[in-house]
Amino acid sequence: MSQDTKIIKRTQFTPQESDIKNIIPTQGKSKEEMRIFLFEFFGMALFAYGIICSQGSDEFLALFFFASVCLAGPFSGAHVNPAVTMAMLLSRRINFGQAVLYWLAQFTGALCGACCCYLILNEVDSPQVKSTEYSWILSDFSGEAFGTFTFILFILIQTDSETTLTPGGQPMTTYVLVALALYFSRGFTFHSGGCLNPGMAVSLQLFQSFQTGDRQRMEFLWVFVGGPLGGGFGASVFFELFYKKQIKRL
């Protein structure tokens, strides 16, 4: 087994291996990369479509995320979020080349999901700052950062064999817990709408701005990119430098 294959396996939402992975050949770096790209792409596209169909419902959004994780989890680890991929990179669970592959799949998958929403539902919606007041923008940014921090910190805890809350548990248990983590983390983002996903924000806003011709809606796109990336960075630093060390002392 190659070192790259071992690294990719550690990025999954569960420290255990899954027999489902044997459905697709895993020998060879190119096959491994293709598998990651395809399932991250489809997972992100499904989640993008689900976001539009959920119409703002936290419960339905979490269920669509759960479906995306179940689809991609056994094959790519189901990051389904560029901020999660960044956290995995900072935690040295993947290398930079693998991170770029994840990001390409995530952004193109989200664009594909947005296109399907437009063609099938004739509707596309994206996160948007509703006021240019400084306090409003700060609230949106803080909510995205705090929500993503909580969400990604739980993922890092649950996917590390030394800190997982369900040692010896089945993959499905982790998928359910991660979906619940997203549901509760969105509670920090009632002000911004709870995107917590820079890839989804960029893709949906790009598609909607070109579809409607409204370029101004992208003026504050940085809020929905910088907030989640900042939260993800903070979560990875906190996990590696504090949380994991404290667990080892118990």
N, C-alpha and C positions, 0 to 999 in steps of 0.2 A: 504493500500500500504506500502510495507516494505521500510526501510531507504535505503537499497542497490538499490532497483529499482529507487528511487528518485535520487540517486547519478548518476546512469548510464544514466538516461534521460538527465541530465545536460551536459553530454559529447557529445551530438549530435551536428552536424554542424548547428543546428538551435535551438533557445530557445523555439520554438513551438513544440507541440506534433504532431504526424502524425497518421492518421487513419490506415495506412498500417500496423502499428505494431500489430494491432488486428488480423492479419492473423495467427500469431503464438502465442500460449498460453504464457502468461507472468507470470502466477502464479507459485510461487516456485522459490527458488534460483537456483536450478539445471537447470531448463528450461531457466532462464535468462542467465546463464553462457553458456549453449549450444548454445543459439541464438547468443550471442556475438561471440563465437569461430567460429561458422560456417560462419557467414557473414563477419567477419574479414578475415578468411581463404580464402573464395571465392573472396572477394574484392582484397586481396593482390595477389592471383594467376592470376586474370584477369589483374591486373595492370602490373605484371611481364611479362605476355605474350604480353601485349600491348607495353611495353618498347622495346622489341625485334622487334616487328612488325613496330614500329615507325621509326626505323633505324636512330635515332638521330634527328628527326624532332620535334621541340618544340611544334608545333601546334597539331600534332597527339598524342604526349605524353600527352598533357593537355586534349585532348579529351578522351583518354583511362582512365586517372585519373578521369575525370568527370563521365565516365561510372561506374567505381569502386565505387565512392562515391554514385551515385544514387542507386547502388545495395545494398550497406551495410548501407548507412546512416540511413534509418528508423529503422533499427534493432540493430545495434551496435554503431552507431554514426560515423562510417567510419573514424576511425583514419588512417588506412592503412599506418601507418608509426610509428615505435617505438619511434622516437623523438617526435611525436605528443602525443603519450601515456605518455611519460615522462613529457611533459609539463602539461598535464591534471593531472597527479599525483602530480606534484609540486604545481599546483594551487588548490589542494585538491578537485578536481571534481570527482576523483575516488580514491579508496584505493589501497594499494600495492598488495593485492591479485588479484584484478581486473586487475591491470597493468600487472601482470605476465601472466594472461589469454590472454590478448591482445597480448603480446609479443610472446607467444607460437603460437598463431594463425597466426600472421604476418610472423614469420620466416618459419613455415611449409608451409604456403600458397605461399610464394615467391619461396621456393624450388619446390613445385608442379608446379608452373607456369614455372619455368626454365626447369623442366623435360618435360613438354608438348611442350615447344619450341624445345627442342632437338628431341623429338620423332616425332613431326609433321613437324616442319620447318627444322630440322637437323641443327639448328643454335642456339647458346647461346652467348651472349655478356655481359660483365660486366665492370664496371668502373675500370680504371687502371692508376696509375701514370706513365707517359711516360718518365720521366727523373729523375735521382737520384740527380740532382743538388739541393742544399739547397733552392735556390730562387724558383725553380719550385715547389718543395714540399710545400713550404710556401704559394705560390699562390694558389695551389689546396686546401689546408686546409682552407685558408682564404675565398675562394670563397664558399666552402661548408658551412662554419660557417655563413657568412653574408647572403647567400641565404636562409638557413634554418631559421635564425633569422627573416628575413622579412616574410617568408611564415607562420611560426608558430605564430608570433605576430599578423598577420591578422586573423588567425583562432581563437586565444584567444579573440580578439576584437569582432569578428563577432558572436561568440557563447556565449558571456556573455550578459545577458539581460540588464545590465546597460550601456554597451558600443556598442552594435550591431549597425551597420550602417543602418540596414533595420528593425527598430522596427515594429512588426506586419506583417513582410513580410512572404512569403510562403517559405517552405523548398527549393524548386527548385531554388529560388533566391540565397540562400546561397550556394548551390552546384555550381552554375555557378560562383559566386564570388570567391569561394575557388579554383576552377580550374584555373581561371584567375590569382589568386595570385601565384599559382605554376608556371604558364607560365612566369609571369614577374620576379619572384624570381630566375628562372633559368638564367636570364640575368647576375646575379652576378657570375655565374659558367661556363662561356664560356671556361675557362682555364682547368677546371676539368671534364667537360662533364655534370655537373648538376645532380648528383644523389640525394642529399638532403634526403636520406632515408637509414639509416644504416642497416635495415633489408633486403632491396633489395640488397645493396652492398655485405653484408656477404653471402646471399643465392646464388646470381648469381656468385660471385667469387668462392665460395666453389664448386658449380656444375661445373663451367667451368674449374677450376684447376684440378679436378679429371677426368673430361672428356678428357682433353688434356694432363694430366700428368705434367703440368707446375705449380709446387708449388711456384715458385719464384714470380708469379704475385700477391701472397697474402702478400708479404713482407711489402707493404705500405697500406694494408687494413685499418689500423688505421686512415688514412687520411679521408676515407669515412665513418668511424664510429665516430671518435672523433670530426670531423668538424660539422656534423649535430647535434650530442648530445650537443656539446658546444653551438651551435647556438640556439637550443631548450631551453637549460637551461637559456641562456641569455635573450631569449624572455619572458620566464615565470617570471623571476625576474623583468625585466623591466615593464612588464604589471602589476604585482601585486604591486610593490613598487612605481611606478611612473605614468604610464598611467592611471590606474584606479582611483588613487587618484586625478589626475588632472581633470578627467572627472567629478568627484563628486563636484569639486569646481566651475564648470561652472554654 
